[in-house]
Amino acid sequence: MAKDLVCDMDVDEKTAKWKTAYQGKTYYFCAPGCKKQFEVNPQKYIGDSSTGHPHGCGCGGH
Ligand SMILES: [Zn+2]
């Protein structure tokens, strides 16, 4: 099972219709809108794992 990083839903990679490759990894989405949002700003959803605080979280406190 993969995760749709945009809406946080679980997506089955075997049946997923919407996916995109980014930096050598494949990401799966539940809907075309989620894929589109991801492609506009992938870093927002991948975030920075070293801080555990995703970019673009909207808290404005970085
Ligand atoms: Zn989604």
N, CA, C, O and the ligand as a Tripos MOL2 file, in Angstrom:
@<TRIPOS>MOLECULE
protein
  249   247    63     0     0
PROTEIN
NO_CHARGES

@<TRIPOS>ATOM
      1 N           0.8360   -1.1980    0.0000 N.3       1 MET1
      2 CA          0.0000    0.0000    0.0000 C.3       1 MET1
      3 C           0.8740    1.2530    0.0000 C.2       1 MET1
      4 O           1.8340    1.3710    0.7620 O.2       1 MET1
      5 N           0.5120    2.1660   -0.8690 N.am      2 ALA2
      6 CA          1.2240    3.4430   -0.9030 C.3       2 ALA2
      7 C           0.3320    4.5190   -0.2950 C.2       2 ALA2
      8 O          -0.8530    4.3040   -0.0420 O.2       2 ALA2
      9 N           0.9400    5.6840   -0.0680 N.am      3 LYS3
     10 CA          0.1580    6.7570    0.5300 C.3       3 LYS3
     11 C           0.0460    7.9350   -0.4240 C.2       3 LYS3
     12 O           1.0290    8.3670   -1.0250 O.2       3 LYS3
     13 N          -1.1350    8.4280   -0.5470 N.am      4 ASP4
     14 CA         -1.3700    9.6760   -1.2630 C.3       4 ASP4
     15 C          -0.9610   10.8030   -0.3230 C.2       4 ASP4
     16 O          -1.6510   11.0950    0.6540 O.2       4 ASP4
     17 N           0.1760   11.4360   -0.6320 N.am      5 LEU5
     18 CA          0.7090   12.4340    0.2980 C.3       5 LEU5
     19 C          -0.1240   13.7050    0.3330 C.2       5 LEU5
     20 O          -0.0340   14.4890    1.2770 O.2       5 LEU5
     21 N          -0.9200   13.9010   -0.6830 N.am      6 VAL6
     22 CA         -1.6950   15.1380   -0.7460 C.3       6 VAL6
     23 C          -2.8610   15.0980    0.2330 C.2       6 VAL6
     24 O          -3.0840   16.0470    0.9850 O.2       6 VAL6
     25 N          -3.6040   13.9930    0.2190 N.am      7 CYS7
     26 CA         -4.7850   13.9300    1.0780 C.3       7 CYS7
     27 C          -4.6320   12.8920    2.1840 C.2       7 CYS7
     28 O          -5.5360   12.7020    2.9980 O.2       7 CYS7
     29 N          -3.4470   12.2010    2.2080 N.am      8 ASP8
     30 CA         -3.1430   11.2810    3.2910 C.3       8 ASP8
     31 C          -3.9650    9.9860    3.2360 C.2       8 ASP8
     32 O          -4.1120    9.3010    4.2480 O.2       8 ASP8
     33 N          -4.4890    9.6590    2.0740 N.am      9 MET9
     34 CA         -5.2330    8.4160    1.9280 C.3       9 MET9
     35 C          -4.3060    7.2810    1.5050 C.2       9 MET9
     36 O          -3.2650    7.5060    0.8870 O.2       9 MET9
     37 N          -4.6970    6.0790    1.8440 N.am     10 ASP10
     38 CA         -3.9590    4.9200    1.3560 C.3      10 ASP10
     39 C          -4.3810    4.6150   -0.0830 C.2      10 ASP10
     40 O          -5.5630    4.6490   -0.4260 O.2      10 ASP10
     41 N          -3.3790    4.3180   -0.9110 N.am     11 VAL11
     42 CA         -3.6450    4.0120   -2.3100 C.3      11 VAL11
     43 C          -2.9520    2.7010   -2.6550 C.2      11 VAL11
     44 O          -1.7800    2.5030   -2.3360 O.2      11 VAL11
     45 N          -3.6830    1.8180   -3.3050 N.am     12 ASP12
     46 CA         -3.0920    0.5480   -3.7230 C.3      12 ASP12
     47 C          -2.3170    0.7680   -5.0130 C.2      12 ASP12
     48 O          -2.9010    1.1210   -6.0370 O.2      12 ASP12
     49 N          -1.0090    0.5620   -4.9700 N.am     13 GLU13
     50 CA         -0.1990    0.8520   -6.1520 C.3      13 GLU13
     51 C          -0.5160   -0.0690   -7.3300 C.2      13 GLU13
     52 O          -0.1780    0.2400   -8.4720 O.2      13 GLU13
     53 N          -1.1550   -1.1820   -7.0530 N.am     14 LYS14
     54 CA         -1.5020   -2.1050   -8.1390 C.3      14 LYS14
     55 C          -2.6750   -1.5940   -8.9640 C.2      14 LYS14
     56 O          -2.7800   -1.8810  -10.1560 O.2      14 LYS14
     57 N          -3.5370   -0.8500   -8.3310 N.am     15 THR15
     58 CA         -4.7340   -0.3920   -9.0280 C.3      15 THR15
     59 C          -4.7710    1.1240   -9.1990 C.2      15 THR15
     60 O          -5.7050    1.6640   -9.7920 O.2      15 THR15
     61 N          -3.7600    1.8040   -8.6810 N.am     16 ALA16
     62 CA         -3.7770    3.2640   -8.7470 C.3      16 ALA16
     63 C          -3.7540    3.7440  -10.1920 C.2      16 ALA16
     64 O          -2.9450    3.2910  -11.0010 O.2      16 ALA16
     65 N          -4.6340    4.6450  -10.4920 N.am     17 LYS17
     66 CA         -4.6850    5.2040  -11.8500 C.3      17 LYS17
     67 C          -3.7690    6.4060  -11.9750 C.2      17 LYS17
     68 O          -3.3070    6.7340  -13.0680 O.2      17 LYS17
     69 N          -3.5140    7.0510  -10.8750 N.am     18 TRP18
     70 CA         -2.7750    8.3060  -10.9370 C.3      18 TRP18
     71 C          -1.4780    8.1690  -10.1650 C.2      18 TRP18
     72 O          -1.4650    7.9060   -8.9620 O.2      18 TRP18
     73 N          -0.4080    8.3520  -10.8790 N.am     19 LYS19
     74 CA          0.9070    8.2660  -10.2350 C.3      19 LYS19
     75 C           1.8680    9.1630  -10.9690 C.2      19 LYS19
     76 O           1.6470    9.5360  -12.1210 O.2      19 LYS19
     77 N           2.9430    9.5040  -10.2820 N.am     20 THR20
     78 CA          3.9530   10.3380  -10.9020 C.3      20 THR20
     79 C           5.3100    9.9540  -10.3330 C.2      20 THR20
     80 O           5.4280    9.5390   -9.1810 O.2      20 THR20
     81 N           6.3340   10.1040  -11.1730 N.am     21 ALA21
     82 CA          7.6890    9.8120  -10.7230 C.3      21 ALA21
     83 C           8.3680   11.1200  -10.3600 C.2      21 ALA21
     84 O           8.3020   12.0990  -11.1020 O.2      21 ALA21
     85 N           9.0180   11.1190   -9.2150 N.am     22 TYR22
     86 CA          9.7100   12.3170   -8.7740 C.3      22 TYR22
     87 C          10.9780   11.9070   -8.0460 C.2      22 TYR22
     88 O          10.9350   11.1430   -7.0810 O.2      22 TYR22
     89 N          12.0990   12.4200   -8.5150 N.am     23 GLN23
     90 CA         13.4000   12.1270   -7.9220 C.3      23 GLN23
     91 C          13.6200   10.6280   -7.7250 C.2      23 GLN23
     92 O          14.1070   10.1810   -6.6870 O.2      23 GLN23
     93 N          13.2490    9.8750   -8.7490 N.am     24 GLY24
     94 CA         13.5200    8.4420   -8.7370 C.3      24 GLY24
     95 C          12.5330    7.6020   -7.9620 C.2      24 GLY24
     96 O          12.6680    6.3800   -7.8980 O.2      24 GLY24
     97 N          11.5370    8.2480   -7.3690 N.am     25 LYS25
     98 CA         10.5230    7.5100   -6.6340 C.3      25 LYS25
     99 C           9.1720    7.6840   -7.3260 C.2      25 LYS25
    100 O           8.9290    8.6850   -8.0000 O.2      25 LYS25
    101 N           8.3090    6.7030   -7.1480 N.am     26 THR26
    102 CA          6.9770    6.8140   -7.7130 C.3      26 THR26
    103 C           5.9830    7.1130   -6.6010 C.2      26 THR26
    104 O           5.9950    6.4760   -5.5480 O.2      26 THR26
    105 N           5.1310    8.0850   -6.8510 N.am     27 TYR27
    106 CA          4.1170    8.4720   -5.8710 C.3      27 TYR27
    107 C           2.7350    8.2120   -6.4590 C.2      27 TYR27
    108 O           2.4970    8.4340   -7.6460 O.2      27 TYR27
    109 N           1.8540    7.7500   -5.6280 N.am     28 TYR28
    110 CA          0.5180    7.3500   -6.0720 C.3      28 TYR28
    111 C          -0.5400    8.2720   -5.4790 C.2      28 TYR28
    112 O          -0.3980    8.7990   -4.3760 O.2      28 TYR28
    113 N          -1.6200    8.4450   -6.2670 N.am     29 PHE29
    114 CA         -2.6720    9.3680   -5.8400 C.3      29 PHE29
    115 C          -4.0400    8.7670   -6.0590 C.2      29 PHE29
    116 O          -4.2380    7.9140   -6.9240 O.2      29 PHE29
    117 N          -4.9840    9.2330   -5.2520 N.am     30 CYS30
    118 CA         -6.3350    8.6950   -5.3250 C.3      30 CYS30
    119 C          -7.1450    9.3700   -6.4190 C.2      30 CYS30
    120 O          -8.1690    8.8430   -6.8550 O.2      30 CYS30
    121 N          -6.6940   10.5260   -6.8580 N.am     31 ALA31
    122 CA         -7.4770   11.2970   -7.8190 C.3      31 ALA31
    123 C          -6.5590   12.1850   -8.6460 C.2      31 ALA31
    124 O          -5.4570   12.5150   -8.2070 O.2      31 ALA31
    125 N          -7.0010   12.5770   -9.8420 N.am     32 PRO32
    126 CA         -6.1530   13.4380  -10.6850 C.3      32 PRO32
    127 C          -5.8510   14.7730  -10.0170 C.2      32 PRO32
    128 O          -4.7890   15.3540  -10.2430 O.2      32 PRO32
    129 N          -6.7680   15.2590   -9.2020 N.am     33 GLY33
    130 CA         -6.5270   16.5320   -8.5230 C.3      33 GLY33
    131 C          -5.3630   16.4470   -7.5500 C.2      33 GLY33
    132 O          -4.5890   17.3930   -7.4050 O.2      33 GLY33
    133 N          -5.2460   15.3040   -6.8880 N.am     34 CYS34
    134 CA         -4.1490   15.1110   -5.9440 C.3      34 CYS34
    135 C          -2.8160   15.0440   -6.6860 C.2      34 CYS34
    136 O          -1.8180   15.6100   -6.2400 O.2      34 CYS34
    137 N          -2.8110   14.3560   -7.8110 N.am     35 LYS35
    138 CA         -1.5930   14.2490   -8.6210 C.3      35 LYS35
    139 C          -1.1610   15.6340   -9.0820 C.2      35 LYS35
    140 O           0.0200   15.9780   -9.0390 O.2      35 LYS35
    141 N          -2.1100   16.4020   -9.5120 N.am     36 LYS36
    142 CA         -1.8220   17.7390  -10.0190 C.3      36 LYS36
    143 C          -1.2280   18.6130   -8.9170 C.2      36 LYS36
    144 O          -0.2420   19.3200   -9.1230 O.2      36 LYS36
    145 N          -1.8470   18.5450   -7.7560 N.am     37 GLN37
    146 CA         -1.3600   19.3470   -6.6340 C.3      37 GLN37
    147 C           0.0610   18.9630   -6.2710 C.2      37 GLN37
    148 O           0.8980   19.8200   -5.9870 O.2      37 GLN37
    149 N           0.3220   17.6660   -6.2830 N.am     38 PHE38
    150 CA          1.6630   17.1920   -5.9520 C.3      38 PHE38
    151 C           2.6770   17.7220   -6.9550 C.2      38 PHE38
    152 O           3.7570   18.1800   -6.5820 O.2      38 PHE38
    153 N           2.3140   17.6550   -8.2360 N.am     39 GLU39
    154 CA          3.2600   18.0410   -9.2850 C.3      39 GLU39
    155 C           3.5510   19.5420   -9.2700 C.2      39 GLU39
    156 O           4.6230   19.9760   -9.6910 O.2      39 GLU39
    157 N           2.6050   20.3170   -8.7900 N.am     40 VAL40
    158 CA          2.8260   21.7550   -8.7040 C.3      40 VAL40
    159 C           3.9310   22.0610   -7.6910 C.2      40 VAL40
    160 O           4.7600   22.9430   -7.9100 O.2      40 VAL40
    161 N           3.9300   21.3290   -6.5940 N.am     41 ASN41
    162 CA          4.9020   21.6040   -5.5410 C.3      41 ASN41
    163 C           5.2090   20.3380   -4.7390 C.2      41 ASN41
    164 O           4.7480   20.1860   -3.6080 O.2      41 ASN41
    165 N           5.9830   19.4380   -5.3290 N.am     42 PRO42
    166 CA          6.2530   18.1480   -4.6660 C.3      42 PRO42
    167 C           6.8990   18.3030   -3.2970 C.2      42 PRO42
    168 O           6.6040   17.5420   -2.3760 O.2      42 PRO42
    169 N           7.7810   19.2900   -3.1630 N.am     43 GLN43
    170 CA          8.4960   19.4560   -1.8920 C.3      43 GLN43
    171 C           7.5420   19.7230   -0.7360 C.2      43 GLN43
    172 O           7.8060   19.3590    0.4100 O.2      43 GLN43
    173 N           6.4440   20.3570   -1.0600 N.am     44 LYS44
    174 CA          5.4680   20.6590   -0.0260 C.3      44 LYS44
    175 C           4.9480   19.3890    0.6260 C.2      44 LYS44
    176 O           4.6520   19.3590    1.8200 O.2      44 LYS44
    177 N           4.8420   18.3380   -0.1850 N.am     45 TYR45
    178 CA          4.2520   17.1010    0.3200 C.3      45 TYR45
    179 C           5.3040   16.1220    0.8180 C.2      45 TYR45
    180 O           5.0700   15.3430    1.7420 O.2      45 TYR45
    181 N           6.4640   16.1800    0.1840 N.am     46 ILE46
    182 CA          7.5260   15.3000    0.6480 C.3      46 ILE46
    183 C           8.1170   15.8370    1.9380 C.2      46 ILE46
    184 O           8.4520   15.0870    2.8550 O.2      46 ILE46
    185 N           8.2350   17.1730    1.9840 N.am     47 GLY47
    186 CA          8.7090   17.8100    3.1910 C.3      47 GLY47
    187 C          10.1900   17.5690    3.4410 C.2      47 GLY47
    188 O          10.8980   17.0110    2.6030 O.2      47 GLY47
    189 N          10.6250   17.9870    4.5700 N.am     48 ASP48
    190 CA         12.0100   17.8300    4.9710 C.3      48 ASP48
    191 C          12.0540   16.8620    6.1460 C.2      48 ASP48
    192 O          11.7120   17.2130    7.2760 O.2      48 ASP48
    193 N          12.4820   15.6370    5.8570 N.am     49 SER49
    194 CA         12.4180   14.5950    6.8770 C.3      49 SER49
    195 C          13.3800   14.8530    8.0260 C.2      49 SER49
    196 O          13.2390   14.2620    9.0970 O.2      49 SER49
    197 N          14.3700   15.7430    7.8120 N.am     50 SER50
    198 CA         15.3310   15.9810    8.8720 C.3      50 SER50
    199 C          14.7050   16.7960   10.0090 C.2      50 SER50
    200 O          15.1780   16.7400   11.1440 O.2      50 SER50
    201 N          13.6760   17.5290    9.7150 N.am     51 THR51
    202 CA         13.0370   18.3140   10.7640 C.3      51 THR51
    203 C          11.7140   17.6890   11.1990 C.2      51 THR51
    204 O          11.2110   17.9770   12.2850 O.2      51 THR51
    205 N          11.1610   16.8450   10.3590 N.am     52 GLY52
    206 CA          9.8860   16.2660   10.6630 C.3      52 GLY52
    207 C           8.7570   17.2700   10.5460 C.2      52 GLY52
    208 O           7.6400   17.0340   11.0050 O.2      52 GLY52
    209 N           9.0680   18.3820    9.9310 N.am     53 HIS53
    210 CA          8.0930   19.4610    9.8240 C.3      53 HIS53
    211 C           7.9360   19.8000    8.3500 C.2      53 HIS53
    212 O           8.8120   20.4490    7.7790 O.2      53 HIS53
    213 N           6.8630   19.3870    7.7280 N.am     54 PRO54
    214 CA          6.7560   19.5800    6.2880 C.3      54 PRO54
    215 C           6.7020   21.0390    5.8990 C.2      54 PRO54
    216 O           6.0890   21.8610    6.5800 O.2      54 PRO54
    217 N           7.3590   21.3470    4.7840 N.am     55 HIS55
    218 CA          7.2840   22.7020    4.2350 C.3      55 HIS55
    219 C           5.8610   22.9710    3.7740 C.2      55 HIS55
    220 O           5.1370   22.0620    3.3660 O.2      55 HIS55
    221 N           5.4880   24.2010    3.8460 N.am     56 GLY56
    222 CA          4.1880   24.5720    3.3470 C.3      56 GLY56
    223 C           3.0690   24.0820    4.2360 C.2      56 GLY56
    224 O           1.9310   23.9420    3.7870 O.2      56 GLY56
    225 N           3.3760   23.8200    5.4870 N.am     57 CYS57
    226 CA          2.3480   23.3170    6.3760 C.3      57 CYS57
    227 C           1.3570   24.4130    6.7470 C.2      57 CYS57
    228 O           0.2770   24.1420    7.2710 O.2      57 CYS57
    229 N           1.7480   25.6720    6.4630 N.am     58 GLY58
    230 CA          0.8210   26.7600    6.6810 C.3      58 GLY58
    231 C           0.8830   27.3680    8.0640 C.2      58 GLY58
    232 O           0.1020   28.2700    8.3710 O.2      58 GLY58
    233 N           1.7840   26.9040    8.9040 N.am     59 CYS59
    234 CA          1.8260   27.4510   10.2620 C.3      59 CYS59
    235 C           2.5280   28.8110   10.2900 C.2      59 CYS59
    236 O           2.3560   29.5850   11.2320 O.2      59 CYS59
    237 N           3.3210   29.0960    9.2490 N.am     60 GLY60
    238 CA          3.9590   30.3940    9.1520 C.3      60 GLY60
    239 C           5.0290   30.6390   10.2030 C.2      60 GLY60
    240 O           5.4950   31.7680   10.3530 O.2      60 GLY60
    241 N           5.4210   29.6260   10.9170 N.am     61 GLY61
    242 CA          6.3540   29.8280   12.0090 C.3      61 GLY61
    243 C           7.7510   29.3170   11.7460 C.2      61 GLY61
    244 O           8.4900   29.0730   12.6990 O.2      61 GLY61
    245 N           8.1400   29.1460   10.5210 N.am     62 HIS62
    246 CA          9.4730   28.6280   10.2180 C.3      62 HIS62
    247 C          10.5440   29.6850   10.4040 C.2      62 HIS62
    248 O          11.7250   29.4120   10.1890 O.2      62 HIS62
    249 ZN         -5.8300   12.0430   -2.7570 Zn       63 ZN63
@<TRIPOS>BOND
     1     1     2 1
     2     2     3 1
     3     3     4 2
     4     3     5 am
     5     5     6 1
     6     6     7 1
     7     7     8 2
     8     7     9 am
     9     9    10 1
    10    10    11 1
    11    11    12 2
    12    11    13 am
    13    13    14 1
    14    14    15 1
    15    15    16 2
    16    15    17 am
    17    17    18 1
    18    18    19 1
    19    19    20 2
    20    19    21 am
    21    21    22 1
    22    22    23 1
    23    23    24 2
    24    23    25 am
    25    25    26 1
    26    26    27 1
    27    27    28 2
    28    27    29 am
    29    29    30 1
    30    30    31 1
    31    31    32 2
    32    31    33 am
    33    33    34 1
    34    34    35 1
    35    35    36 2
    36    35    37 am
    37    37    38 1
    38    38    39 1
    39    39    40 2
    40    39    41 am
    41    41    42 1
    42    42    43 1
    43    43    44 2
    44    43    45 am
    45    45    46 1
    46    46    47 1
    47    47    48 2
    48    47    49 am
    49    49    50 1
    50    50    51 1
    51    51    52 2
    52    51    53 am
    53    53    54 1
    54    54    55 1
    55    55    56 2
    56    55    57 am
    57    57    58 1
    58    58    59 1
    59    59    60 2
    60    59    61 am
    61    61    62 1
    62    62    63 1
    63    63    64 2
    64    63    65 am
    65    65    66 1
    66    66    67 1
    67    67    68 2
    68    67    69 am
    69    69    70 1
    70    70    71 1
    71    71    72 2
    72    71    73 am
    73    73    74 1
    74    74    75 1
    75    75    76 2
    76    75    77 am
    77    77    78 1
    78    78    79 1
    79    79    80 2
    80    79    81 am
    81    81    82 1
    82    82    83 1
    83    83    84 2
    84    83    85 am
    85    85    86 1
    86    86    87 1
    87    87    88 2
    88    87    89 am
    89    89    90 1
    90    90    91 1
    91    91    92 2
    92    91    93 am
    93    93    94 1
    94    94    95 1
    95    95    96 2
    96    95    97 am
    97    97    98 1
    98    98    99 1
    99    99   100 2
   100    99   101 am
   101   101   102 1
   102   102   103 1
   103   103   104 2
   104   103   105 am
   105   105   106 1
   106   106   107 1
   107   107   108 2
   108   107   109 am
   109   109   110 1
   110   110   111 1
   111   111   112 2
   112   111   113 am
   113   113   114 1
   114   114   115 1
   115   115   116 2
   116   115   117 am
   117   117   118 1
   118   118   119 1
   119   119   120 2
   120   119   121 am
   121   121   122 1
   122   122   123 1
   123   123   124 2
   124   123   125 am
   125   125   126 1
   126   126   127 1
   127   127   128 2
   128   127   129 am
   129   129   130 1
   130   130   131 1
   131   131   132 2
   132   131   133 am
   133   133   134 1
   134   134   135 1
   135   135   136 2
   136   135   137 am
   137   137   138 1
   138   138   139 1
   139   139   140 2
   140   139   141 am
   141   141   142 1
   142   142   143 1
   143   143   144 2
   144   143   145 am
   145   145   146 1
   146   146   147 1
   147   147   148 2
   148   147   149 am
   149   149   150 1
   150   150   151 1
   151   151   152 2
   152   151   153 am
   153   153   154 1
   154   154   155 1
   155   155   156 2
   156   155   157 am
   157   157   158 1
   158   158   159 1
   159   159   160 2
   160   159   161 am
   161   161   162 1
   162   162   163 1
   163   163   164 2
   164   163   165 am
   165   165   166 1
   166   166   167 1
   167   167   168 2
   168   167   169 am
   169   169   170 1
   170   170   171 1
   171   171   172 2
   172   171   173 am
   173   173   174 1
   174   174   175 1
   175   175   176 2
   176   175   177 am
   177   177   178 1
   178   178   179 1
   179   179   180 2
   180   179   181 am
   181   181   182 1
   182   182   183 1
   183   183   184 2
   184   183   185 am
   185   185   186 1
   186   186   187 1
   187   187   188 2
   188   187   189 am
   189   189   190 1
   190   190   191 1
   191   191   192 2
   192   191   193 am
   193   193   194 1
   194   194   195 1
   195   195   196 2
   196   195   197 am
   197   197   198 1
   198   198   199 1
   199   199   200 2
   200   199   201 am
   201   201   202 1
   202   202   203 1
   203   203   204 2
   204   203   205 am
   205   205   206 1
   206   206   207 1
   207   207   208 2
   208   207   209 am
   209   209   210 1
   210   210   211 1
   211   211   212 2
   212   211   213 am
   213   213   214 1
   214   214   215 1
   215   215   216 2
   216   215   217 am
   217   217   218 1
   218   218   219 1
   219   219   220 2
   220   219   221 am
   221   221   222 1
   222   222   223 1
   223   223   224 2
   224   223   225 am
   225   225   226 1
   226   226   227 1
   227   227   228 2
   228   227   229 am
   229   229   230 1
   230   230   231 1
   231   231   232 2
   232   231   233 am
   233   233   234 1
   234   234   235 1
   235   235   236 2
   236   235   237 am
   237   237   238 1
   238   238   239 1
   239   239   240 2
   240   239   241 am
   241   241   242 1
   242   242   243 1
   243   243   244 2
   244   243   245 am
   245   245   246 1
   246   246   247 1
   247   247   248 2
@<TRIPOS>SUBSTRUCTURE
     1 MET1         2 RESIDUE 1 A MET
     2 ALA2         6 RESIDUE 1 A ALA
     3 LYS3        10 RESIDUE 1 A LYS
     4 ASP4        14 RESIDUE 1 A ASP
     5 LEU5        18 RESIDUE 1 A LEU
     6 VAL6        22 RESIDUE 1 A VAL
     7 CYS7        26 RESIDUE 1 A CYS
     8 ASP8        30 RESIDUE 1 A ASP
     9 MET9        34 RESIDUE 1 A MET
    10 ASP10       38 RESIDUE 1 A ASP
    11 VAL11       42 RESIDUE 1 A VAL
    12 ASP12       46 RESIDUE 1 A ASP
    13 GLU13       50 RESIDUE 1 A GLU
    14 LYS14       54 RESIDUE 1 A LYS
    15 THR15       58 RESIDUE 1 A THR
    16 ALA16       62 RESIDUE 1 A ALA
    17 LYS17       66 RESIDUE 1 A LYS
    18 TRP18       70 RESIDUE 1 A TRP
    19 LYS19       74 RESIDUE 1 A LYS
    20 THR20       78 RESIDUE 1 A THR
    21 ALA21       82 RESIDUE 1 A ALA
    22 TYR22       86 RESIDUE 1 A TYR
    23 GLN23       90 RESIDUE 1 A GLN
    24 GLY24       94 RESIDUE 1 A GLY
    25 LYS25       98 RESIDUE 1 A LYS
    26 THR26      102 RESIDUE 1 A THR
    27 TYR27      106 RESIDUE 1 A TYR
    28 TYR28      110 RESIDUE 1 A TYR
    29 PHE29      114 RESIDUE 1 A PHE
    30 CYS30      118 RESIDUE 1 A CYS
    31 ALA31      122 RESIDUE 1 A ALA
    32 PRO32      126 RESIDUE 1 A PRO
    33 GLY33      130 RESIDUE 1 A GLY
    34 CYS34      134 RESIDUE 1 A CYS
    35 LYS35      138 RESIDUE 1 A LYS
    36 LYS36      142 RESIDUE 1 A LYS
    37 GLN37      146 RESIDUE 1 A GLN
    38 PHE38      150 RESIDUE 1 A PHE
    39 GLU39      154 RESIDUE 1 A GLU
    40 VAL40      158 RESIDUE 1 A VAL
    41 ASN41      162 RESIDUE 1 A ASN
    42 PRO42      166 RESIDUE 1 A PRO
    43 GLN43      170 RESIDUE 1 A GLN
    44 LYS44      174 RESIDUE 1 A LYS
    45 TYR45      178 RESIDUE 1 A TYR
    46 ILE46      182 RESIDUE 1 A ILE
    47 GLY47      186 RESIDUE 1 A GLY
    48 ASP48      190 RESIDUE 1 A ASP
    49 SER49      194 RESIDUE 1 A SER
    50 SER50      198 RESIDUE 1 A SER
    51 THR51      202 RESIDUE 1 A THR
    52 GLY52      206 RESIDUE 1 A GLY
    53 HIS53      210 RESIDUE 1 A HIS
    54 PRO54      214 RESIDUE 1 A PRO
    55 HIS55      218 RESIDUE 1 A HIS
    56 GLY56      222 RESIDUE 1 A GLY
    57 CYS57      226 RESIDUE 1 A CYS
    58 GLY58      230 RESIDUE 1 A GLY
    59 CYS59      234 RESIDUE 1 A CYS
    60 GLY60      238 RESIDUE 1 A GLY
    61 GLY61      242 RESIDUE 1 A GLY
    62 HIS62      246 RESIDUE 1 A HIS
    63 ZN63       249 GROUP 0 **** ****
